[in-house]
């Protein structure tokens, strides 16, 4: 059995680490380069870096910040935001990332998933999914709708159908973010995570809602996630990566211990 992964998420706006609730009300809380180095030393399995306004502002990702983060860490590093072409992916990978996360651009141009997988391998392509709970309908039978541009634009696209299509096109992993749970610290969206994880054959990273160490355990036990993104609970010092991993290990979850 593969180890479960704990992945701090660095949301970056204007070069600063930021955090919001349900994709709104973001406040700046620190320097992403310093936090990346801290999480690496703490024993994080990977890092995720999102330039959260690049897509909605129609601009390129802040490649220099990506490069500075990559110089500080020696664990897998996934980057998303403003990646619209294979050339954009190449620039990010050459700046030091191991993976690129595509979200809004993949929905607008699904062929980008296949092109990226063919150019760099499926293991380098993460399908980012920002999902909002809605009333089930003929168009959205799962009751979960895809939303793009940083949670601003509902697409009328069923999240389950899109996850399966993303896998078919060549994505090697899914990062599944619940907009309803994001930043609330009330727990991951377990039903959504379980629905997607049980329906695809690629790893699923659960994202949005972690507020306690028990929530992380739940998303592995009940949500069937392969990895858990954390932000608020570690950014604000509620728990360390070591505390989370020790807690999981003591309850039978296989995790990678580096100390």
N, C-alpha and C positions, 0 to 999 in steps of 0.2 A: 504494500500500500504506500502510495506517495505521501510525503509529509504535507500537512496543511500549511499554507503560507499566510503570514501577517504582513500586510503591505500598507505602509503609511502613504497617504495621498496629499500631495502638495498642490493646492489650487493657487495659481499665481495670476495676479492682475497688476499691470503696470510695474512688473518686476518685483512685486512684494507678495509674500504669503498672505492669503486671505481666507476667510471662512464666513459662510452664510447659512441660512436656514431655508430649505426648499428653494434654493437657487436665488434667494433674495436677501437684501440687507447685509451684504458682505462688509466685513470690517478687516482692516489690515492687522496682522498679528505677528509679523516677523520677516526674517530674511530667508528665502528658500534655500540658498546655498548653505547657510549655517545649519538649518534644520535638516537638510539632506545628510550632512556630515554627522550630525548628532544621531540620526536614526540609523545610519550605517554602523556607528560604534555601538549602538544599543542592541544590534542583532536583528534588524529588519531583514526579511527575506528578499524583498524587492522594494522599489520605490515607483510611484506613479506621479508624474508631473503634468498638470493640465494648465495650459494658458487659457483661462476660462472665457475671455472675451475676444479671442482671435477670430473665431468663426463669425460671431454676430457683428464684429466690426469689419469683416472682410479683409483682414490683414494676415501677414505671415506670422508664424510663431517667433518668439524672442530667442533666436538661435544662440546668442551669446550667453544667455542665462542657462540654457540647456548645457552648453559646453562647460560652464563653470561648475554646475552640479556634477556632471560626469567626471570632472577632475578630482572630486572629493570622495567618490564612492567606488566600491568594487563589488557591487551586487547588480543583478539585472535592473534595468531602468527603462520604464515605459513613458513615452511622451505623446501628448495629444493636444489638439487645439490648432486650428488654422492649417491643417494638413490636407491639401486638396489634390495633389498630383503625386505621381511616383517620384518626380524630382524632389518634391518637398520631403517625402519619406527618406530619400537618399541623403539629403542635407542633415536631417535629424539623426540618422544612423551614423553618419560620418562625424557628427558632433559628439558622439559617445553613447547614444542610447542603444539598447539592445532590441527594443520593440517600439512600434508606432501604434497609437490608438486613433482610429478613425471613426467618426460618429456622424455628424451632420453631412460631411462630404460623401460618406458611403451611401447614405439614403438618397442623396441627390444624384449620385453616380455609382450604382452598385458594382459596375465593372471595375472600379478602383480596388475593390477587395481582391479580385482575381489578379489584376495587374500587379498589385503589391506582393501577393503570395508567389506569383511566378518570378518576380524580380529578386525577392529577398527570402523566400521560404515562408510557409504558413506560421512557423513559430515566431516570426517577427511582426505578425499582423494581429492586433487586438481590435475586436469589434466593440466599440463603446456604445452602450445603449442607455439613454435617458428615458425613463418610463414613468408614465402617470396612470393611476387607477381611474377608470371610467366605467360607466354602465355598459355591460356586455351588449353587443349589437351584432347584426349580420356582418357588418364590416370589421368589427373588433370583437370576435367571439370570446377571446380570453379575458376581456375586461381590462386589458392593459394596452395603452396606446404609446407609440413612439412620439417623442417630442425632440425637436432639434434647436440649434442656435442658443445653447445655454438655457434650455427650458422655456424658450419664448414662443416656439412655433409648433403646435400640434400638427401631426401629419396624417391622421386618419389611417394609420398603418398599425396592424396588430403586432404586438411585441413578440409573441410566440412564433408567428409566421416569419417575422424578420430574423429572429435568432436562427431558425432552421435554414433560411436562405443564406444568411451570412456564413454559416458553417459550410453549406454546399459550395459557395463561391470561393472558399479557401481560408477563411479566418481561422487562426489557430487557438483563439481564446476569446472569451466574452467578458467584458467588464460591465456588470449589470447594476445600474444606479437607479434606485427608487427616488423619484422627485418628492413623493409624499413623505418619505422617511428622512430625506436628506437633512442633516444638521439638527434633527429633533432630539436626538439622544434617547429615543423611545424604543429602539430596537430595529433590526433589519426587517425588511418586508419579506418574511419567511415564505409566504405562499407564492409570491412572485419568483423568489430565488429557486424554490423547489420545483416550480413549474418549468422554468427554463433549464435548470440543471438536469432534470430527469428526461428532458426531451432532446438534448443534443449530446454529442459524443466528444466534445471538446471542453476544456476546463472553464468553469464559471467563477468569476470573482464577484462576491457580493459587496455592494457599496451602498451606503446611506443608512444612517440611523443608530450606529453603535453608541451607546451611552453607558454601558457597563461591561465588565469582564464576562458576565453571564450571557450577554447578547452575542458575544463572539462565539462562545460555546454553542449557543442555540443555532447559529447560522451554519455551523458544521454538522451538528447532530440532526436538526430538524429541517434545515434549509438545503442540505446536500451540497453546500458550496465547496469548492476546491481551495479557495483563498478568501480572505476577508480584508477589505479596505478599512483602514481606521484613519480618523482625522481628529475630531473634537476631543476624544478621550485621551489622546496622546499629545496633541498640540497644547492642551490646557493643563497638562501634568496630572490628570486624574489617575492614569496608569502608565507604566513604562512598558516597552516591548517585552522586556524580560519578565515582568509580572504577568503579562498576558500569556506568554508562552509557558511559564511555569505552571500557571493555573490550568491551562489546557492539557499539558503533559500529565499532571496529577489526576486528571479525569479521563485518561485513556486516549487522548487525541495525539496522534503522531505529529510532532513539530521538530524543526531543526534547531538544536541548541548549540550555541557557539561559545559558551563560557563554562 
